[in-house]
Amino acid sequence: MEQKQKGDAWNGRRIRALRQHLRLTQSQLAKELGTRQQTISEWETGLYKPRGTSVTLLNLIAERAAFQYKPARGSETKLPIIKKQRITS
């Protein structure tokens, strides 16, 4: 039986899909996980990946919500990182 590492399963697309499945905003999901909205955003954009307790909580939430993630073909590529530009006047 093949075993995946827990953290590998939670990429940005899957986290966003779970949040949308639950019909939650980033802020609402952050509150459920005991983290910041910015953290959820960073996970969804691929800047960081969840680890430790966050992975465990995501797994529990997904299981209770009967969430089945099925990525579209070719969508497993990394999301682009968009850098913020400073606006000067």
Number of C-alpha atoms within 10 A of each C-alpha: 3 3 5 8 7 13 15 11 15 20 19 23 20 18 23 20 17 22 21 13 15 14 11 14 14 19 16 16 21 18 12 14 17 11 14 16 16 12 17 25 18 16 19 23 20 17 15 14 20 24 14 9 10 15 18 14 16 20 17 12 17 18 11 9 12 11 14 12 14 8 11 7 6 6 9 12 7 12 14 9 10 8 6 6 6 6 5 4 3
